[in-house]
């Protein structure tokens, strides 16, 4: 995976340079950091002891899900593919980003639930079976970074835009995510019995912790990483909100006066403005009758007026009959 990623990113960078596009150096550096971190997690101490130690397994899982995709998303590989990659592959990537599954995954409503569901597995006996299985180790290595990148790519790519209302809702839910992600880590840390059922003490190294100590270390690491990992998400949401706000401002500025008036009328009609005003006029007319203002109310109804002030100055709703003749 490291070799494939390095070759593809380098090939697309060369293609972008040939087309006259200058790719930022810091994005290339971010992609190199993602590959280096992935290599450390795969071949370093965390990868070697992930099968035996809970804290190594949790650290590897959390960093593959949070850290590696974050650096990869900062590198903007999809934008680089559009700039310097093959046209057919670029169109396929653009279509994939615009597809409904990716749009559903890439918002702050679904991603917290996915992260919470994945880390809640650590609180069950299934965690020990996954940790000690070579098949699951390969699946985690391949699919967890891809899943994390799929959640972050729609936030990082400039081609994915949302309405300002939707982005505001994402902001609120992102702060909820700050608490939700930490729940599995907190449970691992404060529970005083082994949750996954693997209570056999490891031998062979003097520094091996007991099963309960191992679980507490795993909880500490997951708690810390889950809290820190939400910072890039909040930054990405803020950047997305800025892009959305600028786009909506440009759309409004490009409207002519006639188009703006038509848009305002359509909005008022959609909100039922006229029906509410007519009901208010009816109530005001009834109140006027009760106070001896029957003639004013009658004139208002005959002439199509819709507000108390129209009884005095003859104003009418646009599209309704004109002012009443004075007596």
C-alpha positions in Angstrom: 0.0 0.0 0.0 2.9 2.4 0.8 4.5 1.7 -2.6 1.2 2.1 -4.5 0.4 5.3 -2.8 3.8 6.8 -3.3 4.0 5.9 -7.0 0.4 7.2 -7.7 0.9 10.5 -5.9 4.3 11.0 -7.6 2.9 10.2 -11.0 0.0 12.7 -10.6 2.4 15.4 -9.3 4.5 15.0 -12.4 1.4 15.1 -14.6 0.3 18.3 -12.8 3.7 19.9 -13.4 3.6 19.0 -17.1 0.2 20.7 -17.4 1.6 23.9 -15.8 0.0 23.5 -12.4 2.2 24.1 -9.4 1.3 21.7 -6.6 1.9 23.1 -3.0 4.9 21.5 -1.3 3.2 21.2 2.0 0.5 19.0 0.6 3.2 16.6 -0.7 4.8 16.7 2.7 1.5 15.8 4.3 1.2 12.8 2.0 4.7 11.7 2.9 3.8 12.0 6.6 0.7 9.8 6.1 2.9 7.1 4.4 5.5 7.3 7.1 3.0 7.1 9.9 1.3 4.1 8.2 4.7 2.4 7.9 5.5 2.9 11.6 2.1 1.6 12.6 2.5 -1.4 10.4 6.2 -2.4 11.0 7.0 -0.6 14.3 6.5 -1.7 17.9 2.8 -1.0 17.7 2.3 -3.3 14.7 4.5 -6.0 16.2 2.7 -6.2 19.6 -0.8 -5.3 18.4 -1.8 -9.0 18.5 -0.7 -9.4 22.1 -1.2 -6.1 23.8 -4.5 -4.2 24.0 -2.9 -0.8 24.2 -0.8 -1.4 21.0 -3.9 -2.7 19.2 -6.0 0.3 20.2 -3.3 2.7 19.4 -2.8 1.2 16.0 -6.5 1.1 15.3 -7.1 4.7 16.4 -4.2 6.2 14.5 -5.1 4.3 11.4 -8.6 5.7 11.6 -7.8 9.2 12.7 -4.2 10.3 12.0 -3.3 8.6 8.7 -6.5 9.7 6.9 -6.1 13.3 8.3 -2.6 13.6 6.8 -3.9 12.0 3.6 -6.8 14.4 3.4 -4.5 17.4 3.9 -2.6 16.1 0.9 -5.7 16.4 -1.3 -5.0 13.4 -3.5 -8.4 13.7 -5.3 -7.7 17.3 -6.3 -4.2 16.2 -7.5 -5.8 13.5 -9.5 -8.1 16.0 -11.2 -5.1 18.2 -11.9 -2.5 15.8 -13.1 -4.0 12.3 -13.4 -5.7 10.5 -16.2 -9.0 12.2 -17.3 -11.0 9.0 -17.1 -9.8 8.2 -13.6 -10.4 11.9 -12.5 -14.0 11.7 -13.8 -14.5 8.5 -11.8 -13.1 10.0 -8.6 -15.3 13.1 -9.1 -18.4 10.9 -9.6 -17.5 8.9 -6.5 -17.2 12.0 -4.4 -20.5 13.2 -5.6 -22.3 9.9 -5.0 -24.9 9.5 -2.3 -22.9 7.0 -0.2 -19.9 9.3 0.0 -22.1 12.3 0.7 -23.8 10.5 3.5 -20.5 9.3 5.0 -18.8 12.7 4.7 -20.9 14.7 7.1 -20.7 15.3 10.8 -24.1 13.5 11.4 -23.0 10.0 10.3 -19.2 9.9 11.0 -19.6 10.2 14.8 -21.9 7.2 14.8 -19.4 5.1 12.7 -16.5 6.0 15.0 -18.6 5.3 18.1 -19.8 1.9 16.7 -16.3 0.9 15.7 -14.7 1.7 19.1 -17.6 0.2 21.1 -16.5 -3.2 19.7 -13.5 -2.8 22.0 -15.9 -3.1 25.0 -17.1 -6.6 24.0 -15.5 -10.1 23.9 -15.4 -9.8 20.1 -12.4 -7.4 20.6 -10.1 -10.2 21.7 -11.1 -12.4 18.7 -10.4 -9.5 16.3 -7.1 -8.6 18.0 -5.7 -12.1 17.8 -6.9 -12.9 14.2 -4.4 -12.5 11.3 -7.3 -12.1 8.9 -8.7 -9.2 10.9 -5.3 -7.6 11.1 -5.1 -7.5 7.3 -8.7 -6.1 7.1 -7.9 -3.4 9.6 -4.7 -2.5 7.8 -6.6 -2.0 4.5 -10.1 -0.9 5.3 -9.8 1.3 8.4 -7.6 4.0 6.7 -9.8 3.9 3.6 -12.9 4.3 5.8 -11.3 7.2 7.7 -10.3 8.9 4.4 -13.8 8.4 3.1 -15.2 10.3 6.1 -12.7 13.2 5.8 -12.3 13.6 2.0 -15.7 15.3 1.5 -14.8 17.8 4.1 -11.4 18.5 2.7 -12.2 18.6 -1.0 -13.3 22.0 -2.4 -15.8 20.5 -4.9 -18.1 19.3 -2.1 -20.4 22.1 -1.0 -23.3 22.2 1.4 -25.9 24.8 2.4 -25.0 27.1 5.2 -27.8 25.7 7.3 -26.4 22.2 6.9 -22.9 23.3 7.8 -24.2 25.0 10.9 -25.9 21.8 12.0 -22.6 19.9 11.3 -20.8 22.3 13.6 -23.2 21.6 16.5 -23.0 17.8 15.9 -19.2 18.0 15.7 -19.1 19.3 19.3 -21.3 16.4 20.3 -18.8 14.1 18.6 -16.1 15.5 21.0 -18.0 13.7 23.8 -19.2 10.6 21.9 -15.8 9.5 20.6 -14.3 9.5 24.1 -17.0 7.3 25.7 -15.3 3.9 24.8 -12.0 5.2 26.1 -13.5 6.4 29.3 -15.3 3.0 29.8 -12.1 1.1 29.2 -10.3 3.3 31.7 -12.7 3.3 34.6 -13.8 -0.3 34.4 -12.1 -2.5 37.0 -12.5 -5.9 35.2 -11.3 -7.1 31.8 -14.1 -6.4 29.3 -12.9 -8.7 26.4 -12.6 -11.8 28.6 -8.9 -12.4 27.8 -7.5 -12.6 31.3 -4.4 -14.7 30.6 -1.2 -12.8 31.8 1.4 -12.5 29.1 4.9 -13.8 29.8 8.2 -13.2 28.0 8.8 -9.5 28.7 9.4 -7.9 32.0 7.5 -4.8 30.9 4.3 -6.7 29.9 1.4 -5.2 31.9 -1.3 -7.3 33.5 -4.6 -7.6 31.5 -6.3 -5.0 33.6 -3.4 -2.6 33.4 -3.3 -3.2 29.6 -7.0 -2.3 29.3 -6.5 0.9 31.3 -3.6 1.9 29.2 -5.7 1.3 26.1 -8.5 3.4 27.5 -6.1 6.3 28.3 -4.7 6.3 24.7 -8.1 6.0 23.1 -9.6 8.7 25.2 -6.7 11.1 24.4 -6.6 10.4 20.7 -10.4 10.6 20.2 -10.4 14.1 21.8 -7.5 15.4 19.8 -8.6 13.9 16.5 -11.7 16.1 16.4 -9.7 19.3 16.0 -8.9 18.7 12.3 -12.6 17.9 11.8 -13.7 21.2 13.3 -11.1 23.1 11.2 -12.4 21.3 8.1 -15.9 22.3 8.9 -14.9 25.9 9.4 -13.2 25.9 6.0 -16.3 24.4 4.4 -18.5 27.0 6.1 -16.3 29.8 4.6 -16.5 28.3 1.1 -20.3 27.8 1.4 -20.8 31.4 2.6 -18.7 32.9 -0.2 -20.6 30.8 -2.8 -24.0 31.9 -1.5 -22.9 35.5 -1.3 -21.8 35.4 -5.0 -25.1 33.8 -6.0 -27.0 36.6 -4.3 -24.7 39.4 -5.7 -25.2 38.1 -9.3 -29.0 38.4 -9.1 -30.7 41.4 -10.8 -33.2 43.6 -8.9 -36.1 41.9 -10.7 -34.8 38.4 -9.9 -34.3 39.5 -6.3 -37.9 40.8 -6.1 -39.2 37.6 -7.7 -37.2 35.5 -5.2 -38.6 37.5 -2.3 -42.2 37.1 -3.5 -41.7 33.4 -4.0 -40.2 33.1 -0.5 -43.1 35.0 1.1 -45.7 32.9 -0.7 -44.0 29.7 0.2 -44.0 30.7 3.9 -47.8 31.4 3.7 -47.3 35.1 4.4 -50.4 36.2 2.6 -52.7 33.7 4.3 -51.5 34.9 7.7 -51.9 38.5 6.9 -55.5 37.9 5.7 -56.3 36.0 8.9 -54.9 38.9 10.9 -57.0 41.4 8.8 -60.1 39.3 9.5 -59.4 39.4 13.2 -58.7 43.1 13.1 -62.0 43.7 11.2 -63.9 41.7 13.7 -62.4 43.8 16.5 -63.3 47.0 14.6 -66.9 45.8 14.3 -67.0 45.3 18.1 -65.8 48.8 18.6 -68.4 50.3 16.3 -66.1 50.2 13.2 -68.5 48.2 11.1 -68.3 50.5 8.1 -64.5 50.6 8.1 -64.4 46.8 8.4 -67.0 46.4 5.6 -65.1 48.8 3.3 -61.9 46.9 4.1 -63.4 43.5 3.1 -65.0 44.9 -0.1 -61.8 46.5 -1.2 -59.5 43.6 -0.5 -57.4 45.3 2.2 -55.4 43.1 4.5 -54.0 45.1 7.3 -55.4 47.5 10.0 -53.4 50.4 8.5 -55.1 49.9 5.1 -58.5 51.0 6.5 -57.0 54.4 6.9 -54.7 54.9 3.9 -56.3 52.5 1.3 -53.2 50.2 0.9 -53.9 46.8 -0.6 -52.0 43.6 -1.2 -50.2 43.5 -4.5 -52.4 41.9 -7.1 -55.6 42.8 -5.2 -58.1 45.5 -6.1 -57.0 49.1 -5.8 -57.8 51.6 -3.0 -61.4 52.2 -2.1 -63.0 55.5 -3.2 -63.4 58.0 -0.5 -66.8 58.8 0.7 
